Amino acid sequence: MWSVGSGRARTYCGIAEAEGEFAVDLFSGDTCLSSEVLTSRGDAVHTAQALRQRYATPLLQSPRAVGLSASASLGTP
């Protein structure tokens, strides 16, 4: 849907469709910062546009600068 920057500093948002659901994914470089599953393409487009307004417009700054961060969790049984 949209992209700002380049290389590891690139922030981008895309919509993926699978089995009647739409996932809106926000990435910084190769790290997924956010993913939301919606039931309609219209809702997915609206969500992607809202993310652009929130994260791409002011920046054109890093998602980490506006409070987003990625973390990994290794679960133990």
PDB file of N, CA, C and O in Angstrom:
ATOM      1  N   MET A   1       0.815  -1.186   0.000  1.00  0.00           N
ATOM      2  CA  MET A   1       0.000   0.000   0.000  1.00  0.00           C
ATOM      3  C   MET A   1       0.864   1.258   0.000  1.00  0.00           C
ATOM      4  O   MET A   1       0.616   2.186  -0.770  1.00  0.00           O
ATOM      5  N   TRP A   2       1.892   1.289   0.876  1.00  0.00           N
ATOM      6  CA  TRP A   2       2.739   2.471   0.923  1.00  0.00           C
ATOM      7  C   TRP A   2       4.110   2.105   1.465  1.00  0.00           C
ATOM      8  O   TRP A   2       4.284   1.081   2.126  1.00  0.00           O
ATOM      9  N   SER A   3       5.086   2.970   1.170  1.00  0.00           N
ATOM     10  CA  SER A   3       6.467   2.745   1.577  1.00  0.00           C
ATOM     11  C   SER A   3       7.161   4.094   1.746  1.00  0.00           C
ATOM     12  O   SER A   3       6.956   5.016   0.956  1.00  0.00           O
ATOM     13  N   VAL A   4       7.991   4.194   2.795  1.00  0.00           N
ATOM     14  CA  VAL A   4       8.762   5.405   3.053  1.00  0.00           C
ATOM     15  C   VAL A   4      10.194   4.987   3.358  1.00  0.00           C
ATOM     16  O   VAL A   4      10.415   4.049   4.125  1.00  0.00           O
ATOM     17  N   GLY A   5      11.171   5.672   2.765  1.00  0.00           N
ATOM     18  CA  GLY A   5      12.569   5.373   3.037  1.00  0.00           C
ATOM     19  C   GLY A   5      13.111   4.283   2.140  1.00  0.00           C
ATOM     20  O   GLY A   5      12.484   3.890   1.157  1.00  0.00           O
ATOM     21  N   SER A   6      14.298   3.800   2.501  1.00  0.00           N
ATOM     22  CA  SER A   6      14.927   2.749   1.712  1.00  0.00           C
ATOM     23  C   SER A   6      15.822   1.896   2.599  1.00  0.00           C
ATOM     24  O   SER A   6      16.213   2.296   3.695  1.00  0.00           O
ATOM     25  N   GLY A   7      16.131   0.720   2.096  1.00  0.00           N
ATOM     26  CA  GLY A   7      17.009  -0.196   2.829  1.00  0.00           C
ATOM     27  C   GLY A   7      16.470  -0.531   4.203  1.00  0.00           C
ATOM     28  O   GLY A   7      15.263  -0.694   4.383  1.00  0.00           O
ATOM     29  N   ARG A   8      17.369  -0.635   5.180  1.00  0.00           N
ATOM     30  CA  ARG A   8      16.974  -0.992   6.545  1.00  0.00           C
ATOM     31  C   ARG A   8      16.118   0.094   7.199  1.00  0.00           C
ATOM     32  O   ARG A   8      15.431  -0.172   8.186  1.00  0.00           O
ATOM     33  N   ALA A   9      16.154   1.300   6.663  1.00  0.00           N
ATOM     34  CA  ALA A   9      15.368   2.401   7.217  1.00  0.00           C
ATOM     35  C   ALA A   9      13.986   2.496   6.579  1.00  0.00           C
ATOM     36  O   ALA A   9      13.211   3.395   6.903  1.00  0.00           O
ATOM     37  N   ARG A  10      13.679   1.578   5.680  1.00  0.00           N
ATOM     38  CA  ARG A  10      12.399   1.594   4.974  1.00  0.00           C
ATOM     39  C   ARG A  10      11.273   1.159   5.900  1.00  0.00           C
ATOM     40  O   ARG A  10      11.392   0.160   6.610  1.00  0.00           O
ATOM     41  N   THR A  11      10.189   1.906   5.888  1.00  0.00           N
ATOM     42  CA  THR A  11       8.969   1.544   6.592  1.00  0.00           C
ATOM     43  C   THR A  11       7.912   1.326   5.523  1.00  0.00           C
ATOM     44  O   THR A  11       7.744   2.164   4.636  1.00  0.00           O
ATOM     45  N   TYR A  12       7.200   0.212   5.598  1.00  0.00           N
ATOM     46  CA  TYR A  12       6.200  -0.057   4.579  1.00  0.00           C
ATOM     47  C   TYR A  12       5.030  -0.839   5.137  1.00  0.00           C
ATOM     48  O   TYR A  12       5.139  -1.521   6.156  1.00  0.00           O
ATOM     49  N   CYS A  13       3.904  -0.725   4.442  1.00  0.00           N
ATOM     50  CA  CYS A  13       2.670  -1.356   4.862  1.00  0.00           C
ATOM     51  C   CYS A  13       2.057  -2.052   3.659  1.00  0.00           C
ATOM     52  O   CYS A  13       2.009  -1.492   2.564  1.00  0.00           O
ATOM     53  N   GLY A  14       1.595  -3.260   3.866  1.00  0.00           N
ATOM     54  CA  GLY A  14       0.974  -4.011   2.786  1.00  0.00           C
ATOM     55  C   GLY A  14      -0.251  -4.758   3.264  1.00  0.00           C
ATOM     56  O   GLY A  14      -0.453  -4.951   4.463  1.00  0.00           O
ATOM     57  N   ILE A  15      -1.066  -5.177   2.310  1.00  0.00           N
ATOM     58  CA  ILE A  15      -2.260  -5.958   2.599  1.00  0.00           C
ATOM     59  C   ILE A  15      -2.111  -7.306   1.920  1.00  0.00           C
ATOM     60  O   ILE A  15      -1.810  -7.385   0.729  1.00  0.00           O
ATOM     61  N   ALA A  16      -2.322  -8.359   2.682  1.00  0.00           N
ATOM     62  CA  ALA A  16      -2.290  -9.720   2.135  1.00  0.00           C
ATOM     63  C   ALA A  16      -3.676 -10.339   2.310  1.00  0.00           C
ATOM     64  O   ALA A  16      -4.335 -10.121   3.327  1.00  0.00           O
ATOM     65  N   GLU A  17      -4.112 -11.111   1.317  1.00  0.00           N
ATOM     66  CA  GLU A  17      -5.414 -11.758   1.389  1.00  0.00           C
ATOM     67  C   GLU A  17      -5.243 -13.272   1.445  1.00  0.00           C
ATOM     68  O   GLU A  17      -4.467 -13.852   0.685  1.00  0.00           O
ATOM     69  N   ALA A  18      -5.976 -13.900   2.354  1.00  0.00           N
ATOM     70  CA  ALA A  18      -5.964 -15.361   2.448  1.00  0.00           C
ATOM     71  C   ALA A  18      -7.292 -15.830   3.037  1.00  0.00           C
ATOM     72  O   ALA A  18      -7.714 -15.362   4.095  1.00  0.00           O
ATOM     73  N   GLU A  19      -7.930 -16.740   2.355  1.00  0.00           N
ATOM     74  CA  GLU A  19      -9.156 -17.379   2.830  1.00  0.00           C
ATOM     75  C   GLU A  19     -10.202 -16.378   3.319  1.00  0.00           C
ATOM     76  O   GLU A  19     -10.802 -16.563   4.377  1.00  0.00           O
ATOM     77  N   GLY A  20     -10.416 -15.316   2.539  1.00  0.00           N
ATOM     78  CA  GLY A  20     -11.451 -14.349   2.860  1.00  0.00           C
ATOM     79  C   GLY A  20     -11.118 -13.363   3.959  1.00  0.00           C
ATOM     80  O   GLY A  20     -11.982 -12.597   4.385  1.00  0.00           O
ATOM     81  N   GLU A  21      -9.882 -13.369   4.424  1.00  0.00           N
ATOM     82  CA  GLU A  21      -9.441 -12.409   5.423  1.00  0.00           C
ATOM     83  C   GLU A  21      -8.313 -11.568   4.828  1.00  0.00           C
ATOM     84  O   GLU A  21      -7.651 -11.973   3.872  1.00  0.00           O
ATOM     85  N   PHE A  22      -8.113 -10.397   5.413  1.00  0.00           N
ATOM     86  CA  PHE A  22      -7.111  -9.461   4.918  1.00  0.00           C
ATOM     87  C   PHE A  22      -6.206  -9.068   6.072  1.00  0.00           C
ATOM     88  O   PHE A  22      -6.678  -8.597   7.107  1.00  0.00           O
ATOM     89  N   ALA A  23      -4.911  -9.260   5.896  1.00  0.00           N
ATOM     90  CA  ALA A  23      -3.939  -8.884   6.922  1.00  0.00           C
ATOM     91  C   ALA A  23      -3.250  -7.587   6.512  1.00  0.00           C
ATOM     92  O   ALA A  23      -2.761  -7.459   5.389  1.00  0.00           O
ATOM     93  N   VAL A  24      -3.218  -6.642   7.423  1.00  0.00           N
ATOM     94  CA  VAL A  24      -2.501  -5.387   7.207  1.00  0.00           C
ATOM     95  C   VAL A  24      -1.221  -5.480   8.023  1.00  0.00           C
ATOM     96  O   VAL A  24      -1.265  -5.551   9.251  1.00  0.00           O
ATOM     97  N   ASP A  25      -0.086  -5.480   7.346  1.00  0.00           N
ATOM     98  CA  ASP A  25       1.207  -5.662   7.996  1.00  0.00           C
ATOM     99  C   ASP A  25       2.044  -4.398   7.865  1.00  0.00           C
ATOM    100  O   ASP A  25       2.141  -3.815   6.784  1.00  0.00           O
ATOM    101  N   LEU A  26       2.651  -3.976   8.978  1.00  0.00           N
ATOM    102  CA  LEU A  26       3.531  -2.808   9.011  1.00  0.00           C
ATOM    103  C   LEU A  26       4.942  -3.295   9.315  1.00  0.00           C
ATOM    104  O   LEU A  26       5.164  -3.995  10.303  1.00  0.00           O
ATOM    105  N   PHE A  27       5.892  -2.925   8.465  1.00  0.00           N
ATOM    106  CA  PHE A  27       7.280  -3.359   8.611  1.00  0.00           C
ATOM    107  C   PHE A  27       8.217  -2.169   8.726  1.00  0.00           C
ATOM    108  O   PHE A  27       7.962  -1.094   8.181  1.00  0.00           O
ATOM    109  N   SER A  28       9.304  -2.388   9.448  1.00  0.00           N
ATOM    110  CA  SER A  28      10.440  -1.478   9.450  1.00  0.00           C
ATOM    111  C   SER A  28      11.637  -2.328   9.078  1.00  0.00           C
ATOM    112  O   SER A  28      12.022  -3.229   9.823  1.00  0.00           O
ATOM    113  N   GLY A  29      12.229  -2.045   7.925  1.00  0.00           N
ATOM    114  CA  GLY A  29      13.289  -2.921   7.425  1.00  0.00           C
ATOM    115  C   GLY A  29      12.696  -4.298   7.187  1.00  0.00           C
ATOM    116  O   GLY A  29      11.713  -4.437   6.459  1.00  0.00           O
ATOM    117  N   ASP A  30      13.290  -5.319   7.801  1.00  0.00           N
ATOM    118  CA  ASP A  30      12.757  -6.669   7.642  1.00  0.00           C
ATOM    119  C   ASP A  30      12.026  -7.147   8.897  1.00  0.00           C
ATOM    120  O   ASP A  30      11.794  -8.345   9.061  1.00  0.00           O
ATOM    121  N   THR A  31      11.664  -6.215   9.781  1.00  0.00           N
ATOM    122  CA  THR A  31      10.991  -6.560  11.033  1.00  0.00           C
ATOM    123  C   THR A  31       9.523  -6.168  10.970  1.00  0.00           C
ATOM    124  O   THR A  31       9.194  -5.019  10.673  1.00  0.00           O
ATOM    125  N   CYS A  32       8.643  -7.121  11.251  1.00  0.00           N
ATOM    126  CA  CYS A  32       7.210  -6.832  11.306  1.00  0.00           C
ATOM    127  C   CYS A  32       6.909  -6.159  12.641  1.00  0.00           C
ATOM    128  O   CYS A  32       7.173  -6.720  13.704  1.00  0.00           O
ATOM    129  N   LEU A  33       6.358  -4.958  12.573  1.00  0.00           N
ATOM    130  CA  LEU A  33       6.037  -4.202  13.774  1.00  0.00           C
ATOM    131  C   LEU A  33       4.586  -4.380  14.194  1.00  0.00           C
ATOM    132  O   LEU A  33       4.254  -4.256  15.373  1.00  0.00           O
ATOM    133  N   SER A  34       3.721  -4.671  13.225  1.00  0.00           N
ATOM    134  CA  SER A  34       2.300  -4.760  13.518  1.00  0.00           C
ATOM    135  C   SER A  34       1.616  -5.587  12.442  1.00  0.00           C
ATOM    136  O   SER A  34       1.979  -5.519  11.267  1.00  0.00           O
ATOM    137  N   SER A  35       0.625  -6.368  12.851  1.00  0.00           N
ATOM    138  CA  SER A  35      -0.171  -7.133  11.904  1.00  0.00           C
ATOM    139  C   SER A  35      -1.592  -7.218  12.445  1.00  0.00           C
ATOM    140  O   SER A  35      -1.811  -7.587  13.599  1.00  0.00           O
ATOM    141  N   GLU A  36      -2.546  -6.874  11.601  1.00  0.00           N
ATOM    142  CA  GLU A  36      -3.944  -6.912  12.014  1.00  0.00           C
ATOM    143  C   GLU A  36      -4.743  -7.639  10.946  1.00  0.00           C
ATOM    144  O   GLU A  36      -4.596  -7.356   9.757  1.00  0.00           O
ATOM    145  N   VAL A  37      -5.596  -8.583  11.367  1.00  0.00           N
ATOM    146  CA  VAL A  37      -6.424  -9.345  10.440  1.00  0.00           C
ATOM    147  C   VAL A  37      -7.835  -8.759  10.450  1.00  0.00           C
ATOM    148  O   VAL A  37      -8.432  -8.554  11.507  1.00  0.00           O
ATOM    149  N   LEU A  38      -8.354  -8.495   9.248  1.00  0.00           N
ATOM    150  CA  LEU A  38      -9.674  -7.899   9.088  1.00  0.00           C
ATOM    151  C   LEU A  38     -10.509  -8.754   8.144  1.00  0.00           C
ATOM    152  O   LEU A  38      -9.971  -9.587   7.414  1.00  0.00           O
ATOM    153  N   THR A  39     -11.817  -8.550   8.160  1.00  0.00           N
ATOM    154  CA  THR A  39     -12.697  -9.393   7.349  1.00  0.00           C
ATOM    155  C   THR A  39     -13.088  -8.785   6.011  1.00  0.00           C
ATOM    156  O   THR A  39     -13.681  -9.472   5.180  1.00  0.00           O
ATOM    157  N   SER A  40     -12.769  -7.498   5.777  1.00  0.00           N
ATOM    158  CA  SER A  40     -13.092  -6.912   4.473  1.00  0.00           C
ATOM    159  C   SER A  40     -11.905  -6.118   3.934  1.00  0.00           C
ATOM    160  O   SER A  40     -11.106  -5.568   4.692  1.00  0.00           O
ATOM    161  N   ARG A  41     -11.814  -6.074   2.615  1.00  0.00           N
ATOM    162  CA  ARG A  41     -10.732  -5.321   1.988  1.00  0.00           C
ATOM    163  C   ARG A  41     -10.868  -3.830   2.292  1.00  0.00           C
ATOM    164  O   ARG A  41      -9.868  -3.142   2.496  1.00  0.00           O
ATOM    165  N   GLY A  42     -12.089  -3.339   2.320  1.00  0.00           N
ATOM    166  CA  GLY A  42     -12.313  -1.930   2.633  1.00  0.00           C
ATOM    167  C   GLY A  42     -11.763  -1.560   4.002  1.00  0.00           C
ATOM    168  O   GLY A  42     -11.120  -0.522   4.158  1.00  0.00           O
ATOM    169  N   ASP A  43     -12.018  -2.414   4.998  1.00  0.00           N
ATOM    170  CA  ASP A  43     -11.480  -2.165   6.337  1.00  0.00           C
ATOM    171  C   ASP A  43      -9.955  -2.222   6.329  1.00  0.00           C
ATOM    172  O   ASP A  43      -9.299  -1.447   7.025  1.00  0.00           O
ATOM    173  N   ALA A  44      -9.394  -3.140   5.542  1.00  0.00           N
ATOM    174  CA  ALA A  44      -7.940  -3.269   5.456  1.00  0.00           C
ATOM    175  C   ALA A  44      -7.330  -2.013   4.828  1.00  0.00           C
ATOM    176  O   ALA A  44      -6.309  -1.514   5.302  1.00  0.00           O
ATOM    177  N   VAL A  45      -7.945  -1.510   3.776  1.00  0.00           N
ATOM    178  CA  VAL A  45      -7.446  -0.300   3.119  1.00  0.00           C
ATOM    179  C   VAL A  45      -7.528   0.879   4.091  1.00  0.00           C
ATOM    180  O   VAL A  45      -6.597   1.678   4.187  1.00  0.00           O
ATOM    181  N   HIS A  46      -8.635   0.980   4.802  1.00  0.00           N
ATOM    182  CA  HIS A  46      -8.794   2.068   5.784  1.00  0.00           C
ATOM    183  C   HIS A  46      -7.714   1.983   6.862  1.00  0.00           C
ATOM    184  O   HIS A  46      -7.135   3.003   7.236  1.00  0.00           O
ATOM    185  N   THR A  47      -7.440   0.786   7.360  1.00  0.00           N
ATOM    186  CA  THR A  47      -6.412   0.588   8.383  1.00  0.00           C
ATOM    187  C   THR A  47      -5.032   0.961   7.848  1.00  0.00           C
ATOM    188  O   THR A  47      -4.257   1.623   8.538  1.00  0.00           O
ATOM    189  N   ALA A  48      -4.722   0.538   6.617  1.00  0.00           N
ATOM    190  CA  ALA A  48      -3.427   0.868   6.006  1.00  0.00           C
ATOM    191  C   ALA A  48      -3.282   2.374   5.830  1.00  0.00           C
ATOM    192  O   ALA A  48      -2.205   2.926   6.057  1.00  0.00           O
ATOM    193  N   GLN A  49      -4.353   3.036   5.431  1.00  0.00           N
ATOM    194  CA  GLN A  49      -4.310   4.493   5.268  1.00  0.00           C
ATOM    195  C   GLN A  49      -4.120   5.194   6.614  1.00  0.00           C
ATOM    196  O   GLN A  49      -3.401   6.190   6.702  1.00  0.00           O
ATOM    197  N   ALA A  50      -4.761   4.675   7.655  1.00  0.00           N
ATOM    198  CA  ALA A  50      -4.598   5.248   8.990  1.00  0.00           C
ATOM    199  C   ALA A  50      -3.154   5.085   9.474  1.00  0.00           C
ATOM    200  O   ALA A  50      -2.593   5.994  10.085  1.00  0.00           O
ATOM    201  N   LEU A  51      -2.559   3.925   9.196  1.00  0.00           N
ATOM    202  CA  LEU A  51      -1.161   3.710   9.567  1.00  0.00           C
ATOM    203  C   LEU A  51      -0.252   4.677   8.809  1.00  0.00           C
ATOM    204  O   LEU A  51       0.715   5.199   9.364  1.00  0.00           O
ATOM    205  N   ARG A  52      -0.571   4.906   7.546  1.00  0.00           N
ATOM    206  CA  ARG A  52       0.230   5.860   6.762  1.00  0.00           C
ATOM    207  C   ARG A  52       0.132   7.256   7.365  1.00  0.00           C
ATOM    208  O   ARG A  52       1.136   7.953   7.513  1.00  0.00           O
ATOM    209  N   GLN A  53      -1.086   7.653   7.709  1.00  0.00           N
ATOM    210  CA  GLN A  53      -1.285   8.974   8.312  1.00  0.00           C
ATOM    211  C   GLN A  53      -0.496   9.086   9.616  1.00  0.00           C
ATOM    212  O   GLN A  53       0.105  10.121   9.903  1.00  0.00           O
ATOM    213  N   ARG A  54      -0.506   8.021  10.391  1.00  0.00           N
ATOM    214  CA  ARG A  54       0.144   8.049  11.704  1.00  0.00           C
ATOM    215  C   ARG A  54       1.662   7.957  11.632  1.00  0.00           C
ATOM    216  O   ARG A  54       2.365   8.661  12.357  1.00  0.00           O
ATOM    217  N   TYR A  55       2.176   7.080  10.746  1.00  0.00           N
ATOM    218  CA  TYR A  55       3.613   6.807  10.763  1.00  0.00           C
ATOM    219  C   TYR A  55       4.389   7.392   9.594  1.00  0.00           C
ATOM    220  O   TYR A  55       5.538   7.793   9.776  1.00  0.00           O
ATOM    221  N   ALA A  56       3.812   7.457   8.405  1.00  0.00           N
ATOM    222  CA  ALA A  56       4.566   7.932   7.246  1.00  0.00           C
ATOM    223  C   ALA A  56       4.501   9.443   7.101  1.00  0.00           C
ATOM    224  O   ALA A  56       5.499  10.079   6.760  1.00  0.00           O
ATOM    225  N   THR A  57       3.354  10.012   7.354  1.00  0.00           N
ATOM    226  CA  THR A  57       3.186  11.441   7.165  1.00  0.00           C
ATOM    227  C   THR A  57       4.109  12.264   8.056  1.00  0.00           C
ATOM    228  O   THR A  57       4.777  13.164   7.544  1.00  0.00           O
ATOM    229  N   PRO A  58       4.184  12.003   9.375  1.00  0.00           N
ATOM    230  CA  PRO A  58       5.042  12.822  10.207  1.00  0.00           C
ATOM    231  C   PRO A  58       6.499  12.668   9.861  1.00  0.00           C
ATOM    232  O   PRO A  58       7.313  13.492  10.277  1.00  0.00           O
ATOM    233  N   LEU A  59       6.831  11.726   9.175  1.00  0.00           N
ATOM    234  CA  LEU A  59       8.236  11.505   8.889  1.00  0.00           C
ATOM    235  C   LEU A  59       8.754  11.969   7.640  1.00  0.00           C
ATOM    236  O   LEU A  59       9.455  12.500   6.778  1.00  0.00           O
ATOM    237  N   LEU A  60       8.028  11.466   8.115  1.00  0.00           N
ATOM    238  CA  LEU A  60       8.877  10.541   7.524  1.00  0.00           C
ATOM    239  C   LEU A  60       9.950  10.277   8.550  1.00  0.00           C
ATOM    240  O   LEU A  60      11.110  10.639   8.356  1.00  0.00           O
ATOM    241  N   GLN A  61       9.577   9.664   9.611  1.00  0.00           N
ATOM    242  CA  GLN A  61      10.483   9.281  10.688  1.00  0.00           C
ATOM    243  C   GLN A  61      10.352   7.788  10.972  1.00  0.00           C
ATOM    244  O   GLN A  61       9.395   7.146  10.539  1.00  0.00           O
ATOM    245  N   SER A  62      11.298   7.259  11.686  1.00  0.00           N
ATOM    246  CA  SER A  62      11.316   5.839  12.002  1.00  0.00           C
ATOM    247  C   SER A  62      10.147   5.466  12.902  1.00  0.00           C
ATOM    248  O   SER A  62       9.778   6.257  13.769  1.00  0.00           O
ATOM    249  N   PRO A  63       9.547   4.282  12.728  1.00  0.00           N
ATOM    250  CA  PRO A  63       8.477   3.839  13.618  1.00  0.00           C
ATOM    251  C   PRO A  63       8.953   3.788  15.064  1.00  0.00           C
ATOM    252  O   PRO A  63       8.169   4.027  15.983  1.00  0.00           O
ATOM    253  N   ARG A  64      10.221   3.482  15.272  1.00  0.00           N
ATOM    254  CA  ARG A  64      10.743   3.440  16.635  1.00  0.00           C
ATOM    255  C   ARG A  64      10.716   4.835  17.272  1.00  0.00           C
ATOM    256  O   ARG A  64      10.569   4.969  18.487  1.00  0.00           O
ATOM    257  N   ALA A  65      10.856   5.858  16.447  1.00  0.00           N
ATOM    258  CA  ALA A  65      10.828   7.229  16.954  1.00  0.00           C
ATOM    259  C   ALA A  65       9.431   7.633  17.425  1.00  0.00           C
ATOM    260  O   ALA A  65       9.293   8.546  18.240  1.00  0.00           O
ATOM    261  N   VAL A  66       8.401   6.964  16.921  1.00  0.00           N
ATOM    262  CA  VAL A  66       7.036   7.270  17.345  1.00  0.00           C
ATOM    263  C   VAL A  66       6.486   6.216  18.298  1.00  0.00           C
ATOM    264  O   VAL A  66       5.279   6.149  18.532  1.00  0.00           O
ATOM    265  N   GLY A  67       7.379   5.395  18.846  1.00  0.00           N
ATOM    266  CA  GLY A  67       6.973   4.475  19.900  1.00  0.00           C
ATOM    267  C   GLY A  67       6.723   3.040  19.521  1.00  0.00           C
ATOM    268  O   GLY A  67       6.346   2.248  20.385  1.00  0.00           O
ATOM    269  N   LEU A  68       6.915   2.662  18.267  1.00  0.00           N
ATOM    270  CA  LEU A  68       6.753   1.257  17.894  1.00  0.00           C
ATOM    271  C   LEU A  68       8.068   0.523  18.067  1.00  0.00           C
ATOM    272  O   LEU A  68       9.136   1.062  17.776  1.00  0.00           O
ATOM    273  N   SER A  69       7.987  -0.690  18.535  1.00  0.00           N
ATOM    274  CA  SER A  69       9.189  -1.515  18.612  1.00  0.00           C
ATOM    275  C   SER A  69       8.796  -2.962  18.374  1.00  0.00           C
ATOM    276  O   SER A  69       7.637  -3.343  18.543  1.00  0.00           O
ATOM    277  N   ALA A  70       9.754  -3.742  17.988  1.00  0.00           N
ATOM    278  CA  ALA A  70       9.523  -5.162  17.734  1.00  0.00           C
ATOM    279  C   ALA A  70      10.258  -5.956  18.800  1.00  0.00           C
ATOM    280  O   ALA A  70      11.329  -5.559  19.258  1.00  0.00           O
ATOM    281  N   SER A  71       9.684  -7.061  19.183  1.00  0.00           N
ATOM    282  CA  SER A  71      10.351  -7.924  20.134  1.00  0.00           C
ATOM    283  C   SER A  71      10.047  -9.372  19.798  1.00  0.00           C
ATOM    284  O   SER A  71       9.022  -9.688  19.194  1.00  0.00           O
ATOM    285  N   ALA A  72      10.943 -10.227  20.194  1.00  0.00           N
ATOM    286  CA  ALA A  72      10.757 -11.657  19.979  1.00  0.00           C
ATOM    287  C   ALA A  72      10.645 -12.321  21.330  1.00  0.00           C
ATOM    288  O   ALA A  72      11.319 -11.942  22.287  1.00  0.00           O
ATOM    289  N   SER A  73       9.790 -13.309  21.393  1.00  0.00           N
ATOM    290  CA  SER A  73       9.599 -14.020  22.640  1.00  0.00           C
ATOM    291  C   SER A  73       9.783 -15.511  22.383  1.00  0.00           C
ATOM    292  O   SER A  73       9.141 -16.081  21.501  1.00  0.00           O
ATOM    293  N   LEU A  74      10.642 -16.121  23.141  1.00  0.00           N
ATOM    294  CA  LEU A  74      10.832 -17.551  23.010  1.00  0.00           C
ATOM    295  C   LEU A  74      10.070 -18.218  24.148  1.00  0.00           C
ATOM    296  O   LEU A  74      10.468 -18.153  25.311  1.00  0.00           O
ATOM    297  N   GLY A  75       8.988 -18.848  23.787  1.00  0.00           N
ATOM    298  CA  GLY A  75       8.173 -19.493  24.803  1.00  0.00           C
ATOM    299  C   GLY A  75       8.810 -20.795  25.268  1.00  0.00           C
ATOM    300  O   GLY A  75       9.403 -21.518  24.468  1.00  0.00           O
ATOM    301  N   THR A  76       8.692 -21.086  26.517  1.00  0.00           N
ATOM    302  CA  THR A  76       9.178 -22.359  27.048  1.00  0.00           C
ATOM    303  C   THR A  76       8.007 -23.119  27.607  1.00  0.00           C
ATOM    304  O   THR A  76       7.174 -22.554  28.316  1.00  0.00           O
ATOM    305  N   PRO A  77       7.933 -24.394  27.295  1.00  0.00           N
ATOM    306  CA  PRO A  77       6.795 -25.193  27.774  1.00  0.00           C
ATOM    307  C   PRO A  77       6.802 -25.379  29.264  1.00  0.00           C
ATOM    308  O   PRO A  77       5.910 -26.028  29.809  1.00  0.00           O
TER     309      PRO A  77
END
